[in-house]
Amino acid sequence: MSDRMSGLAGVVTGATKGLGRETALLLAEEGASVVGVGRDTDDGNSLEEAAQALPGDVIFVQGDVRDEDTSSRAVGTCIERFGQLDIMVANAGILGPETPLHETDREGFDEVFDVNVRGLFYDCRAAVRAMLDGNGGSIVTVGSILSVTADPMLTSYTATKAAVLGLTKAIAVDYAARGIRCNCVLPGDMETPMIEAYFAATGDPAAARQEMEQTYPIKRLADPREVAQAIRFLASPESSYVTGTHLLVDGGLVAKAY
């Protein structure tokens, strides 16, 4: 443990599972005060319990990022409880329909867009408004390797993650002079419930896992903590001259030609 995030406070969305949970706990482990947002109350209570022995605080706010009020409540809770908002980690996201474009219906596209783009827009807007009234801060969005590449059968997810990267750059350019930084982390596949569900849906999880792992130069999937470390760097003052960029955390996958 270290105290490099001591004195800072922020919000992490999608904080009850996978990458969001690891990020919230890592920030608290290093001294930050965190509001973790998620839909499931039991998972939220588990998050709070896991953080009890850590130097920083974690409090859970139940909500769905598709609801415009959720972001405002989370940011308001952070300011009310901790006196400030220094960090927003806009992490909540879903995979959506695994279909090619001509088989993707409007309802399926709208669902993934509402979470991955509209929800992230609400998160970032609420954070910017608070940071403009405060002392600036750092926004970290969570995109994907599909923010800069594409994968078969993931039309909706790919489109939304490209939009996340575009929004990140726009925020960075608009608010750099006001002390607000915005950067995007682009993970590859991680050991999360989302990827386990994907493997299970193939009918042969072991074979699907082996095939996926072999596509990565590093020959394994990421531990969520490895990606959380990248988020922590971009959220912290250590990255004070970094804004408007993206950081691939993908085991070398995008660098590989074949």
Secondary structure, 3 states (H helix, E strand, C coil): CCCCCCCCEEEEECCCCHHHHHHHHHHHHCCCEEEEEECCHHHHHHHHHHCCCCCCCEEEEECCCCCHHHHHHHHHHHHHHHCCCCEEEECCCCCCCCCCHHHCCHHHHHHHHHHHHHHHHHHHHHHHHHHHHCCCEEEEEECCHHHCCCCCCCHHHHHHHHHHHHHHHHHHHHHHHHCEEEEEEEECCECCHHHHHHHHHCCCHHHHHHHHHHHCCCCCCECHHHHHHHHHHHHCHHHCCCCCCEEEECCCCCCCCC
